[in-house]
């Protein structure tokens, strides 16, 4: 489960340097959940990376503002 502030932080943690991020350590069939403030483009890229590894992904963003929630 990740709750990171921006695309750079999420990419670094999920994919990591040389593909050694947390996604690489997860077992097939596991679910990666992202609740951070990140772009749709990165969400789509991570979804693709999850599919390649046999993982599920859930995008569950959290926001403190009405505009962000909308």
N, C-alpha and C positions, 0 to 999 in steps of 0.2 A: 504494500500500500504506500503510495507516495503522495505527499502534499508539499510541493515545491513551488518557489516563487516565480519562476520564469522558464522559458524554453531551454536556455543554456544549462541551468541546474538540472532539469529533468533529463535532458539528453545525456549529460555527464553521468548521472546515476543509473539511468535505465540501460543505456547502450554502452557507455563508458569508453575509455581509451582502448582502441583495438578490439571493440566488441566484447569487452570483459565486464560489462555492467551487470546489474541484478537480473536482467532478462536471461542472460547466458547461464545463470546459476539456478534458474527455476526449472522444475520438472514439468514435462509435457502434461497437459491437463490442468495445470495450476492457473489461477486468475491473477492478473496484474491490474490493480485499481489505481487510477490517477485522480486525485482530488485537488490538484494544483491549478494555478492560474497560468494556463499555457495556450498556445495557438491551436487552431483546428488543424493546420498543416502538420504540426508535430504529433498531434493525437492520431491523425491518419497514418503517419509514418510508424509510430509505435504500434498501432494496430497491425500493420503489415509485418513488422518485426515479430510480434507475438504470434501471428498466424504461421510464420516460417518456423517457429520453434514449437508449434503445437500448443500454444498457450491461449487463454481467453483474455480479453481486456474489457474493462468497464471504465468508462469516463464518467466520473462523479464529481464535477467541480463544486467547490464551496466558495461562496462569496458573502461578503458582509453588506453588500449594497443591493438595493432593489433593481437598479439598472443592470448590474452584472447578472443578477438572477434571471432577469427577463431575457 
